[in-house]
Amino acid sequence: MKKAAIGSVMAMSLQEIVTSAMAAERRNAPPAAKIELKKNAVILFQGDSITDVGRKRDSTNANDAGALGHGYAFLAAGALLEKHADKTLQIYNKGISGNKVYQLAERWDADCLDLKPDVLSILIGVNDYWHTLTGGYTGTVQKYSDDYKALLTRTREKLPNVKFVIGEPFAVNGVKAVDDKWFPAFNDYRKAAREIAGSFGAVFIPYQSIFDKAQKVAPGSYWTGDGVHPSVAGASLMATAWREAVK
């Protein structure tokens, strides 16, 4: 009973973390386009390894458990399919590990536009900065911003009714790959993503503040194994935030 009570308190705390972060975001951000899931809606998750998480890339089927990977996209998709069983949603994950924004653009026709998503969720940016530290990448935050805007503009030209969900790039300082040298430069990528979301009327998910707040419940290493890639608990936290943002 004692363990159950502790678990209940922790669960409540996590929900409160997400709810408070999203409430603060709604107070401080421009109004985003309301997302209503219509019958047969197509929902696409896009991004890098945080979205990919070992998905089965040879499957082209919507709602395929293997093709949805093992991370937040899979968990969010499962909750959506359970809650909206009457809407026959079609959910895809096309994240690819290591991607930066320009690499999304290179595969965008096949991995986005051809699927004609009604809701497009993108989480991208950590590699656009991280690879400048470890991979010899010479891109800048200006390139990140310009490429991102061009990608969304291209998408809206082809799919004028698409609703965007933009996830904030995040990093948990003090956990393996992430240390003080990331900051404050990485914060510029977070700021750029937020500004882009506002410009395109997108729903914005403040993942950084959510992970920051989550460390009041458990240390950063509980939520992510290396400061970038979420643990099972971190993926669940992200999925909870995603559902809170689009409801």
N, C-alpha and C positions, 0 to 999 in steps of 0.2 A: 504493500500500500504506500509505503514511504517513497519507493522508487517511482511508482506511478504518479504520485503527487509532484515529485520533482520534475518528471518528464512533462507533466501537464503545465507546470509553471514555465518551463523552458519553451514549450510550444507556443504558449500565449505570448511570451516575450518576443519570439521571432516574428509572429504575426504583427505584433505591435511595432516592431522595428520597420517592417515593410510598410505597414499602413502609415506610420508617421513620416517616413521618407517620401512616400508618394503624395501624402497630403501637403508636405512642404513644397514639393515640386509643383503641384497644381496651383499653390498660392503664388509662387514666384515666376511661373512660366506663362507665356502667352497661351490662350486657349488652343487646344489641339482638336483636330477633326475627330468627331465621335465615331467610334468603331462599332458597327452593328453587324453581327454575323448573319448573313442571309443564308437561305437554304442552298446547299451545294457550293458554299464559299470555298475558295482555294486560299490556303494560308501557307506562306513560304518563309522558312527560316534560312537566313543567309549569314555568312561570316567566315571565321577562321576556325582554328582547332577547338575553341571553346564551344562552338556550335557543332562542329563536325563530330567529335568524340567517337571516332571509330565507326561511323555509319557505313553501311553496306552500299557501296557506290554503284554496283551493277544492277540495283533494283530501280525501276522507274515507277513503281506503284505507290500511290498515295496511301498513307496510314500504315505502311509496312514497318513493323517494329524494328527490324534490323536497319532499314534505311533511315530511320529517325535518329540513329545513334544511341548513346547511353548517357546523355547529359540533360541540360535544362530544356532543350527543344523536345526531347522525348517525354519528359515529365509534364511539360506544359501541354503537349499534344494529347497525352493520355487524359489529362483533366478536361480538356476541351471536348474530346470525343465522348467522354462519359457524361458531361453536363449537357451537351447539345446533341444527344443521340438522334433526335428527330430531324436534324439539319443536314445529315450526310456530308459533313465537312470533308474536305480533301486536304491533307496536311503533308507538306514535304520539307525535308532538310537538305540543303545543298551547300552547307558549309564545307570548306576545304582547309585543312591544317596548313598553317604558314602563310595564308593569304594576307595581302595588303589590299588597299582599295583598288589600285590599278589592276590587280589580278582578278578581282571581282569583275571589273569592266571587260577584261579579255574573254570571259566566259559567260557574259551576261545574257546573250540571246538564248542560248540553249538552257542555261541554268536559272533563268528568271523569266524573261519576256515570253518565251514559248509556253511557259506554264500558265501565263495570264493570272497571276495572283490577285485576289481581291484585297488581301492583307499581306504586306511585305515587311518582315521583321529583319533588321540588319544589326549585327553587332560586329564592328570592325574598328581597328585602330591600334590595338596593343602592339601588333607586329610592325605597324608603320613607325612606331617609336623604338621598340625593343631591338629590331634588326639594325638600327643605327648604332647600337651599342655592341652587338655581338655578331652581326652578319655582314658588315661592310656596306650596308644600305645607305644611300646618300639622300634619301627623300627628306623633305622638311614638313613642318606642320602646314605650311602654305600649300604644298603639293597635296597633302592629305585632304585639306579642305576643298581645294579646287577639284580634285578628282571625285570627291564625294558628291559635291554639288552637281557636277557634270553627270554622274551616274544617276542621281535622283531625277534630274531634269530629263535625261534620256528615257527614264522609266515612265515618268508622267506623260511625256509626249506620246508614248506608245499605249499607255494604260491610264487614261485621264482620270479614272475613278478609283485608282488604287489608294489604299490607306497605308501610310507608313508608320512603322514602329521602329524607333532608333534607340538602341541600347548604348549606354555610356561606356566607353572603354574604362577599364579599372585595373588597378594593381594593388596588391596588399604588401605594404612595405615591411621589411624585416623577415620575409619568408623566402629563403633560398635565392631565387633569381632576381628578386626585387630588393634594392637597397636605396640608400639616400641619393645615389647618383642619378636615379630616375627623376628626381624632383629638384626644382619645380618644372622642368621642361615637359614632362609627361602631362602635367596639368593643362598645358595648352591644347593638347589633343582632346582632352575631355571637354574643354571650353568650346572648341571648334565643333564637336559633335552636338553639343547643346544648342549652339547658335544655328547650325544647319537644321536641326529638328524644328526650331522655331520658324525658320524661313520657309519650311515646306509644310507647316501645319501638322507635323508628325507628333505622335505620342512619344514621349521621352521617358526612358527608364533610368533613374539615377543609380546605377549599380555601385558606383564608388561610395556614395554616402550609405548605401544599404550594407555593403561589406564593412565599412568603417563602424557603423552602428552595431553590426553583428558581433564585433570583437568585444562588446560589452558583456556578451553572453559566453563566448568561448574565444580562445586565441586565434590569430590569423591562420596558423597552421592547421586548425580544425576545418576551416572553410576552403583552403586551397593548399595543394601540395607543394607548389613552387612559387606562389605569389601571383600567378597568372591563371593557371588552370584550376577550376573549382573541384573540390572533393565532392563526394556524393551529397554531403550536407550542403555544400556551396551551390551545387546544381539545383538542389531542392529549393534553396533560398531564392535563386534566380528565377526558377519557374513560378514560385509564389509571387514574386515581384512582377513578372510578366503578366500573370493572370490579373493581378491587382490593377496594373496599368491599363489594360484593355477592356476591363469589365464595364 
